[in-house]
Amino acid sequence: MKNLFRSSNLRTLSFLFAVILALPLSWGAFTGFYTWLSPFMMLNSVLTIKTFVWLNIVAFPVLIFVLFRKRWFCRNLCPAGWCFDRISGLNKRRTYIYDRVPDIGKWLAILSLSSGIVGLPLFLVFDPMAIFNGFFTVFSGKMHIVAILSFSGFILLLAVHLFLPGIWCAKLCPLGGLQLVTDDLKTQVNLLFRKQKPEAQFGSGRRYFLMTGLGLIAGVAIPKMLKPPPDNVIRPPATVEPILLNTICCRCGNCIKACPTGIIMPSTDYSDIPGWMTPAVSFRSGYCLETCNLCSRVCPTGAITLFSVGAKKQLFMGTAVIHLEDCLLFNNKECVKCKESCKYEALEFVAKENILNMIPVVDKNKCVGCGACEVICPSDCIEIRAITRRTTQ
């Protein structure tokens, strides 16, 4: 039993669990569970959206352990670090040519958290749990080659470790950097209680203060410099506003893997590079089930706000548009499939002059853009169009 809880064995076991839960195997709310364990992701989310996502509490024990054991998460649980160490071990020379490189991970952590305070976490996408889980999104199927390549950053990092062993964990990882910052702060507090000058042991305070200030300035200035994202992309229900989405979405792919109908896809819109790989909806394989809220339950950052199934009738993704010239009813043929498929009672049949049949009309106050009518329409005359954000009715 003692051997099981040795650091190396525990880390290997953790890696296996992380892989299983990262794969698109219909784990429901446990899809990509390891993203919830990251204190870096949790703090960025809490500081940015000013509330807790439902499983954020899982990261708190990790943060507490870090206070007592330096980089405890890295040494015991991190599946990405386990992979990087195995690849680094293949380099027999073990040449560390980056020894004089500063701890960039620390600065990424501070910049991201401080910019998150004003609503724009800068480096959330560099969380290793997001990179690790995002890679397994490529196994979800029906993905464009561009998306597959974009989610393969984890493979690129593995390749880098063949030539620069240990570079990510030692110098670049913001999650590891956060743990180092936590240890530094603990050291400073201990010195203050002992009535010693912190500067004698802790010389990074000024740099931390500078990075915090830069992060706050960047969080305020960058949104003003960005162009408004295009509004032609359909997003999952309860997705935050576009500019915030582009930064708080960590691209972990949890929502893509958890969606039971496979309608959530990574955005590859070249006109919206800041929104690259954020979740977008396509109704080629199905529609947004009226009984499902999984995308909101697996999102670790709050990019998709947690919502109840009952609230879906107030969460507008888009609006159904009917091209009547192709409609069977308009062409004096029988069809009621769109009305039968609508669970929100947003379709009505009305009479029109010179038309034998009644024709379908969309009630925009009820249509949430779930896509059921588009998927079932036998003449492909219905499409869901994205709408600008509107208040609930």
N, C-alpha and C positions, 0 to 999 in steps of 0.2 A: 504493500500500500504506500509505503514511503517513497518507493521508486516512482510511483505514479505521479506524485506531487512534486517531484524534482522539476526545476525550472524548464529543462530541455524537454522532458516528457510531457509536461503540461502544455508547453507551447506547441508541440507536435499534435497533441490531441485537440488543442484549440484550432489549429490550422485545418484539421479534418472536419471539425464541426463547421467552421467558417465556409469551407468549400461546399459542403452539403447544403447549407442554408443559402448560399449565394446562387446556386443553380436554379433555373426556372422549373422547379418540380412541384408547383402548386402547394407551397407552404403556407399560403394565406398570409395572415398578419405577421408571421415569423420570417417572411422572405427578406433576405439580406439583414438578418437580425444584428450582425456585428456592427453595422453602421450606428446602432444605438449605443454601443459601448464606448464610443469615442468622446472624451471630454471636450476635445477641440470642436467637434461638430455640435455638441450640445450647447456649449457656451456661445458659439457664434449664432445659433438659432435663438437662444433665449435673449441675448442682447439685441438681436435684430428685430424679432417680432414681438418682443416684450411679453412673452407668455411661454408656458411649457407645452411642448408637443408631448403626446400621451405617454411615450416610453422614455422620455428624457431622463427620468429618474434612474434608469439603469446605469447611466454614466457616472452618477454621483459616488457609488462605492469605488469605482475605478479611480476617481479623483482623490478620494480619501486614502486609498492604498498608496497613491503616488506621493502623498505627504509624508509617508513613513518609509517608503522604499523608492529610491530614485529610479525613474523610468520603469516602474513596475509593470505597466501595461506592455511596454516594448519587450521586456524580458520574459513575460509569461503568457501573453495572450495574442499579440499582434501576428496575424497570419501573413501579412505582407512582409514584415520583417523576417519571418521564418523563411520565406522564399528567397529574399535578398541574401540572407546569410548562407543559404545552401549554394546559390550561384556564386557568391563571393568566394566560397571555399574551393571552387574549381580553379581559382587563380593561385597557383602555387607560390608565386613570388610574393604575394600579399604586399604589394608596394602601395603605400599610402602617400601619394604625391600631393594630397590636398590637406595635409596637416595644418598648414597656416591659413587655410580658408576659414573665415569666421563662421560661427554657428548661425547660418542663414535661417534654419528652422525656427530659431528664437524670434528673429525679426519678422518672419512671415506670420508667426502666431500673434505677436503683439500688434502688428499692423492690421491683421484681419479682425481681431477682437475689438480694437479701438475704433476701426471704421464701422464695425457692426453696431456699435453704440448709436451711431447716427444713421443707421439703416442700410449700410452697404458693406457686407462682409467680403473683403477683397479676395481671400485665398482659400475659400471653403472647398473649392474643387481639388485642392492639393491634399486633402485629408486622405491618408493611406487606406482607410476603410472604404472611402468612396471610390478610389482608384481600383482597389482589389475587387469590390463587388461589381463595379461597373464593367470590368472585363468579362464577367460571366453572363452579361446581358447578350453577348454575341451568340449564345446558345439558345436564345429565345425563338429564333427562326424568323423568316420573312423580313430580314433586315437588309437594307441597302449596303453595298460594299463600302460606301463612304462612312456609314455609321459603324460598321464593323472595325474599320481602321481607326476611327476616332476613339472607340472604346478599348483599343489595344495599347494604350499608354503604359499599362502594367507590363506588357511584354517588352516594351522599349526600355523600361527601367531595369528589368531583369537583364537585358543585354548590356546595359551600361555597367552593371556590377561585374561583368566578366573582365572589364578593363579598369574599373575604379571600385574595387571591393569595399563594401560598407558605406559608400558615399551618401546614400539616401538617409540611412538611420543616423549616421554620424553628423551630417552637416545640413541636410535639406528638409527633413520631415517636419512639418509644422505641429503635428501631434506630439512627436518627440520633443520638439522645441518648447511646446507648452509645458511639458513635464519638467524640462530643465528650468524654465522660468519659475515654475511652482517651487522647485527645490531652492532656487536662488532666493526667492521671497521668504521661504521658511528660514533660510540661513540668516537673512537680514533681520527678521523678527526675533530670532533667538539671540542675536548680537545686541539688539536693542534692550531686551529683557536683562541681559547680562551687563548692561551699561557700558558696552564697548562701542567704539566707533565703527559703524558698518563699512566705511570706506576701506578699513584695513583688510577686510576679507571680501568685500563685495564692491567691485569697481564698475559695475554695469548700470548703476542706477540712472546716471545721466543719459546714457544711451537708450535705456528703456523709456525714460521720460520723453526723449526726442522722438522715438518711434511711435509712441502713443499720440503725440501731437501731430505727426505726419499722417497717421492713420485717421485721426479725426478730420483733418483738413481734406484728405483724399475722399473720405466718406461723404463730405458735404459737396466737394467740387465736382467729382466725377459724374454724378447723375446729371448735373447741369450741362455737361459737355457731350453727353450721349444723345443721339438722335432718337426720337420716339420709335419703338419697335413697330414693325408692320402689324396691322390688325387683321390679317387674312389667315391667321393660324388658329385652329380650334384647339383649345386647351382642355385638360380634364376638369371635372367639376371642382369648384372652390379653389382654383389656382390663384395665387396672389397676383397683384398687378405686374405687368410685363417687365419693367425695369428691375423691380425687386426679384422677380423670378429668375432673371438672368444671373444674379449674383448669389442668391440664397439656395438655388438648386445645385446640389453637389454632384449631379450626373452619376449617381450610384446605380441607376437603372432599376431600383426596387419597384417602382410603379409599373414599369414596362413588363417586368417578370411576373408581377402579381395579378395583372389584369386578366380576368378569366376569358374574355372574348378576344384578347390580343389587339385591341384597337389603339392602345397607346404606343406611339413610336417616337424615337428621338428626332428632333427637328434638325433638318439639314438645309435650312433656308439660307442661301448664300447672301441674301439681302439683310440678314439679321445675324451677323457673326457673334455678337455677344450672347445671343440665345441659342448658340450651337449646342446640340445634344440635350436641350431641355425637352420635357415631355409635350408632345403634340398628339392630336387624335386623328386617326384615319378610319373610315367606316368600311374598308374593303373586306374585313374578316368578320364583322359583327357590329353590334351597337352597344351603347353604355347601358348595362343592365340596371333596371330600376330598383333592384334588390341588393346592389353591390356598393360598398364604399371602401374597398380594399386599397385603392390608390392613396387615399388619405390616411389609412391606418399604417401603411408601410413607409410613408415619407418621413425621414428622420430630421428634416430641417424645418418643416412647416411651409415648404414651397407649395404643397397642396394642403390646405387647411383641413384639419380633421372635421368631418361632418357626419351626421346620422343619415341613415337611409331615408327617413321621413323628410329630411330637408331637401332632397334632390329636386323636388318640384319647384324649388325657389332658386336653384343654382343653374344659371343659364350658360350653356356652352356655345350655343349658336342658334340659328333659326332655320327651319325648313322652308325651302323655296321650291314651288311646284312649277315646272315648265308645262303649261297646259296643252300646248300644241302636240306633246307626245303622250299625254295622259289618255288611258284607254276610255275613261268615261267621256272625255271631251270628244273622242272619236266614236262615240255611240256604241261602246263595248262595255260589258259588265266588269266591275272590279271594285272591291271594298277593302283591299288588303291594307292600305295605309291607315284607314280609320281603325281597323281591327287591331293593328299592331301598336297604336298609340296608347300608352298607359297614362298619359297626362291629359287626355281628352282635349287635345289641342287641334284636332281636325274635325271640321264639320262639312257636311254636304249641303250646298245651296243651289237653288235653281238659277238658270241663266237663259236669256232669250236665245231662241234658235238652236238650243242644245237639247237633245232628247233626254239625256241623263242629267242628274244633279252633279255638280263638280266639287272637288275638294277645295277647301279654303283653310288656311292656317291661322289660328289665333295666336298672335305673337306674344300675348301676355301669359300664355300657358305653355307654349312650345319651349322646351329647354335645350333642344338640339341634340337629343340622345341618339339620333341616327336610325332608330328602328324602322321608320317609314322609308328612309333611303335604301336600307338594306333589302327590304322586302318588296319594293316596287318592281313589278314585272317588266315595266317599260323604261325603267331607269330615268324617270322624269322628275325625280325629287333629289335635291342636293341640300346638304346642311352647310350654311355659310356662317363663318365666324362673325360675331357681333362685337361691337365695342362694349366695354364694361358698363353694365347698367345696374341700378338698384333693384332689389327684389320687389315684387309687386305685393 
